[in-house]
């Protein structure tokens, strides 16, 4: 199962439950990968046979310990590359995902280690996602999705989902970044102390410190 496709599956399964608890189903996996459900079914069977996921027909897909370790290695590659592109090449946070999807399968372990060292071994990528260390260890503090945060809650922006580049650009336009402070007031939202109208969809892609 040493293939880029298998790595993409494992990375997607891991990322799905990183910021919420509901396990991923084959249909959701197919939608996230943009692949036909029948193709996903076949690949999940192969991953299960290789001991990388557990799955029962029509049920959730879950990583085994071996699958988790392999997924973490790919997540580390992807997020280090995104951070590298932003810090060293001036990419914006809405421009790095697709580049990283390609590069993560091509660079050597030696180059990855060099990137990590040059960047000062960062703990988070430009979107606030935790970068696993070389041993697969991940640090993350308690969080709450903005949509679920109660009125009166104040928290730092820990993470912004990177699936929608247009929404990322809209959030950037109003000044929201990782580490911004949001306060939910009866009148709306204050961003770093200033009342701000967030773009549509923002509450479903921003996570705050709990």
Protein Blocks (a to p, Z undefined) as FASTA:
>chain_A
ZZfklmmmmmmmmmmmmmbcbdcdfklmmmmnopafklmmmmmmmmmmnopaccdehiac
dddfklmmmmmmmmmmmmmmmmmmmmmnopafklmmmmmmmmmmmmcfklmmmmmmmnop
aabdfkopacddfkopacddddddfklpcghiacddfbdcfkbmmlmmmmmmnopaehia
cdddfklpaeehiacdddehklmmcccdZZ
